[in-house]
Amino acid sequence: MISEDRLFRILLAPRTSEKSSMFMEKTNTIIFKVIRNAKKIEIKRAVEKIFKIEVQSINTLVVKGKKKRKGNKITGHKNWKKAYITIKKGQNMNLISNID
C-alpha cells in the first residue's frame, strides 16, 4: 500500500514545451517530471488520485544530466526521470481545473 503523502510527492511538474503539447494532442499522452525512485504503478495511482482520470499506460525514462564546463571545472546537471502517461480515450486532462 502506498501512502497518500508519497502519492502527492511523486509528480513534480508537467513538461510543457511545443513538442510535448503537440504530442499530447496527437496521442492523448501527457509528460511529467517525476521523482527518480518512482515506479510505474505509483505514478499511475498518483495521476488517477490527483486528476481523477483513468490511465491506459505509462512509459518512463531517465534523462541524463548535461555536463557543463566553466574554466577548468566540469560540473553538470543531475539526472531526472520523465514519465509519458497515456490517458484512456474519452478522458480529458486539464491540469488546472481537475485539481480539487
C-alpha positions in Angstrom: 0.0 0.0 0.0 1.3 3.4 -1.0 0.9 6.2 1.5 -1.1 9.2 0.4 1.7 11.5 1.3 4.1 9.7 -1.2 1.5 9.9 -3.9 1.4 13.7 -3.7 5.2 13.9 -3.8 5.7 11.7 -6.9 4.6 14.1 -9.6 7.0 17.1 -9.7 5.9 19.1 -12.7 4.4 18.8 -16.2 6.8 19.1 -19.0 5.4 22.0 -21.1 7.0 22.6 -24.4 5.9 22.9 -28.0 6.9 19.3 -28.7 5.1 17.9 -25.6 1.9 19.9 -26.4 1.8 18.5 -30.0 2.5 15.0 -28.6 -0.4 15.4 -26.2 -2.8 16.4 -28.9 -1.9 13.5 -31.2 -1.5 10.6 -28.8 -3.6 11.7 -25.7 -0.4 11.5 -23.7 1.0 13.9 -21.1 4.6 14.2 -19.9 5.5 14.7 -16.3 8.8 15.1 -14.4 8.7 12.6 -11.5 10.9 11.6 -8.6 13.8 9.3 -9.6 12.7 6.3 -7.4 9.1 6.3 -8.5 7.7 3.1 -10.0 5.2 2.9 -12.8 2.4 1.7 -10.6 3.0 4.5 -8.1 2.9 7.1 -10.9 -0.4 5.6 -12.2 -2.0 5.7 -8.8 -0.8 9.3 -8.2 -2.2 10.5 -11.5 -5.5 8.7 -11.0 -5.9 10.0 -7.5 -4.9 13.6 -8.2 -6.5 14.2 -11.6 -9.4 11.7 -11.3 -8.8 10.1 -14.7 -8.1 6.6 -16.0 -4.6 5.8 -17.2 -4.0 3.4 -20.1 -0.2 3.1 -19.9 2.9 4.6 -18.6 6.4 4.7 -20.1 9.3 6.1 -18.1 12.9 7.1 -18.9 15.8 8.6 -17.1 17.2 11.8 -18.8 20.9 12.1 -18.3 22.1 15.5 -17.0 24.2 17.6 -19.2 27.9 18.2 -18.4 28.9 21.9 -18.2 32.3 23.4 -18.2 33.3 26.7 -16.6 37.0 27.4 -16.9 38.8 24.3 -15.9 36.0 22.9 -13.7 33.5 20.4 -15.1 30.1 20.3 -13.4 26.7 19.1 -14.5 23.0 18.9 -14.0 21.6 15.9 -12.2 19.8 13.1 -13.9 16.0 13.2 -13.7 13.1 10.9 -14.6 10.4 11.6 -17.1 7.0 9.7 -17.4 4.9 9.5 -20.5 1.3 9.0 -19.3 -1.2 7.8 -21.9 -4.8 8.5 -20.9 -7.8 6.4 -22.0 -9.9 7.7 -24.9 -12.7 9.9 -23.8 -10.7 11.2 -20.8 -9.7 14.9 -20.7 -6.8 16.1 -18.6 -6.9 19.8 -17.9 -4.0 20.5 -15.4 -5.8 23.4 -13.8 -9.4 22.5 -13.5 -9.2 18.8 -12.3 -7.4 19.6 -9.1 -9.7 19.7 -6.0 
